[in-house]
Every structure is written in C-alpha cells, then in structure tokens.
C-alpha cells in the first residue's frame, strides 16, 4: 500500500457533487496514484479522487488549492449542478485505535491510497443520495397540489404537462443511481484488499448508505405509482368528457331529424 501525508496526523476530506457526469479520459494521462476510482495528486501534497458519475473527493487541500482544482475540471463536467451538494469529514491518524468512524471523524492506521479510496467511495455515495433525496422531496411537494386541483376542477391544464415532465425527470434518478453511481454496490477495491472490508462497513453504516438507498427506491416507486394513478384519472376524466360530447351530438342529431319529419 502507498502511504500519503507522511508528516500529518489528520487531514480534511471534502466530497462535492459537481455534475451529472465527469469525463476522466484527460485525467487518466495525468500523474495518478491509483485507478478505479481515479486518484490524482493535487496541490502541494494533497490528492483528489474522481468518479465518473460527477463526484470529486478532495483530501488535504487548502481553500485556494480546492478552488483552483475545481476551476481546472470545469471543462470536463457535463450538466454542472448549480447548487453543489457537499460532504465534509476529518480523517485522523491513530495507531492505537480501531479503524472506523468515531466522534464525527474517521480513524485510520495509515493514510494509504486504498483507505482514501474507500473513504471517498462512501462520501461520494452520500452526496449523491443527499442530492436525489432533496429532489424526491420536491417531487412529493408537487404531487399534492396537482392531485387536489384534479379532484376539485377535473383538469390539470398546463400544470398537468409540467407535472408529467417533472415525474419523468424524477424517475430518471433511479437509473442514474443504479447504473452510474452504483450506490448499493461495494467498491471493487475490496476484492484486492479484503482486510479493509470491516473499515468500509463501519463507514457505510455511519452514513446509512444502504438504508438511505432503500428508502429512496421506495419513494421513487411510490412516486411512479402515484403518477400513474393521477394520469389515469386525468385520462378517464377526459374520456368521459369526450363521451358526453358524443352523446350530446347524437341527441342534437335526433332532434334535428324529428324536426325535419314534423315539418
């Protein structure tokens, strides 16, 4: 294992969800410490872990170095996020304590690249979950007034079309979390370093990665069912309206025919 930050007892870790996708090809030609996930040297003695699904995790950077690095990667960020989601953590070197979470910090026996990759993996998943949790909450806020208007007025109007687009965006989250971020999967590095399994489990439990992912999946499923029910109701109301128009036309035709026969 390659150790970093030799002369330090603690470093800062900061994860940022900067965009929907991060192009890593250009960085793969840079001086890197590891791959999958990609680890680069940044600043005087810091490093950054980059994830293809749009998250960067910075270790041991000053504020100036962080700003400079984020500016440098902007051209490689697809669909940047305006309100960047972030997560911070202190990493403490303690040789006489068990590795894992403790008192709002993570304890490590060394600043090895592999340990930093595991910390970065958990922080990256946490910021992705936080971002989508906020979006799902907004989706629930949109459902209730639409359902009430549909119930009282019988039509959603322009709001119905906005609602459909919003639901479509929300349901795309599921494929992004599963297909790109792979929130429910363990990092591949554990296959090479199974002795770090307990360390990863401690961090995953602290940030409730699995529980938050399951909760988010359930909310997305509920939104999908609710949207289907509301749209079916809207379709049925419109179909009923068309049926009444047809009945009225038939009645008018009968009246006209009777009027012609009487005269």
N, C-alpha and C positions, 0 to 999 in steps of 0.2 A: 504494500500500500504506500502511496505517495503522500507525505505529510506536508501541510501548508501552515503558514502563520507560526513558525517555529518559536518566535520570541514573544508570543502573546498568550494571555490567559483567557481572554474572552474576545469574541468578535460579534458584530451585528449581522443579522440575516434579514433581508427585505425582499419580499415577493411582490411583483406587480403584474397585473393582467393588462397588457398594453394593447392587444388587438386580437382579432379572430384567428389570425394565422401569422406565423413568423417564418420568413424564408431563411433557411440555415445554410444554404449552399455556399454563400460568400464567406460565412464564418468558419466553415469547415476547412478552408485553406489557411486560416489564421493559426497562430500558436495556440494549441489546445492541450489541456491537461487530461481530458478523457472524452469519450463519446457515449451517447445513448444513456442518459442525456448529455448533451454537449457542454463541456466545461472549458471556459476561456480565462486566461489571465487578464485582469483589468486593473488599471491604475498602477500605483507604486507596488503594492503587494496584495491586492485583492483578487477576487475571481467572480465570474458570473456563470450561472447555469441557465441555458436557454432551452425552451420547449417549443416544439413546432406549433402547438396549439395556442401560442400567443402569450406565454408567461415567461418572465425573466426573474431569476432569483439572484440577488447580489449579496456577496459576503465580504465584509471588511472594507467597504468603500466609504470614502468621505462624501459629504454632500456635493462638493464640486465634481468629484470623480463620477458620482452617480448621474448628475445632470449631463455631463459630457458624454457618458456612455449611452444614455437614453437618446440623446440627440443623434449619435452616430448610427443607431439602429433604426431610426425612423423610416429611412427609405425602404427597409425590408419588412415593415409591419403592414399587413393587409387589414383593411377595415379597422383603423385605430379606434380605441374606446375613449370617448371624451372624458368621462368621469372614471379615471383609472382606479380599479379595485386593488387594495394593497394589504399586506400582512407582514408584521414585524416580529422578530424573535431574537433573543440573545442566546448565543452559543457559548457555554462555559467549559473550560478545560479543568477536569477534576480526576486525578489518577486514583484517588482513594474512594470514589463513589461509583455506584452502579450507573451505567449509561441509560439515558432516557429522560423523560420530562420531569421537571421538578421546580415548583415555585416560579412559574411563568418564564422558565428558561429550559434549555435542553443541555444535559450534561453529557460530555464526550470524554473519552480517554485519549483521543488524539484528533487533530484537525485533518484527518485523512480525506482524500478526494472522495472516496467511496461513502464516507459518512456524510459529507456535504451534499453528495448527490441524493442520498436518502432524505435528508432534511429538506432539500429543495423540492423533491417529489411531493412530499406531504404538504409543504407550504403552497406549492403550485396548485394542487388539487383543492386546497382550502379556499384560495382566492377565486378559483373557477366556480366552486359551489356557492360562495358568497354572492358572486355576480348574478348567477342564474336564480338564486333564491330571491334576490331583490326583484328580478324581472317577473318571476312567477307571482310574487305578492302583488305586483301591479296588475297582472292579468286577472287575479281574483277581484281586485277593485273595479275592473272594467265590467266584469260579468254581472254583478248585482244590479247596477242601474239599467243596463240593457234589458235584463230579464223583467224588471219592473215596468219599463216602458212598453215592452212587448205584451205584457199582461194587461196593462191599462188601455193602451192605444191600438193594440193589434198589429202594429207595424214598427219595424226598426228604422226604416228610412235610410238616410245616409249613414247613421250610426251602425246599422247592420253591416254595411260593407266594411266600415272601419273595424268593426268587431271581428269579422271573418279574417281580415288581413292580420290583425293582432294575434288571433288564435293561431294562425298559420306560422307566424314568427315564433310563437311560444313553443309549438310542437317541434320546431326545428332544433330546439335546445337539446332534446333527448338524443338525437343522432350526433350532435356535436360532443356531448359529454361522453357518450359511449364509444363513438367512432374515433374521435380525436384525442380527447383528454384521457380516456380510459380510466375514469375515476375509480371504478370498482376493482381495477386490476393492481396487483403488486408490481413494483418496479423490477425490471429484468435483472438488475444488478444483484438481486438476492439469489439468483441462480449461481452466480460466481462466488458470492460471499454469504453463504447460508448462516454464518455465525452472527450476521447483523440482522437476522430475522426478528429477534426479540426487540432490538433497538427500533426497528421500523414499526413493530406492533405497538410499542409504547407511544410513539408519535401519532400513529393513526388513531389510537384510542383517545388520546388527548384532544385531538381536533375533530373527533367523531366523524371521520370521513365516511365510513360505511353507513352509519345511521343517517347522516345528512343526505347521502346519495339515495338511500331507500326512501326517505321522506320526500325528496324532490321528485323521484319517479312516481310516487303515489299521487302527488299534487298534479303532475303533468297528466297522469291518467284520468284524474278527476276533471281537469280542465277539458280534456278530449271528450269525455262522456257528456259533460255539461254543454259543450259547444254543439255536439251532435244533437242533443235533445232540443236546445234552443233553435237551432237551424231547422230541425224537423218541424217544430211548432210553427216557425215562421213560414215554412213551405206549405204546411197544412192550411194555415190561415189564408195564404194567397190562393191555394187551390180552391178553398171554399168560396172565396170571393169570385173566382172565375166561374164556378158552378152556378152561383146566384146570377151572374150576368147572363149565362146561357138560359137559365130559367126565365129571366125577365124577357129576353129576346123571343123565346118560344111563346110566352103569354102575349106579347105585343103582336106577334105574327098571327096567333089565333084570333085576337081581337080584330085585326085588320081583315082577316078572311071572313069573319062573321059580319063585319060591317059591309063588305062588298056583296055578300049574299043577300043581306037585308035590303040593299038598295039596287 
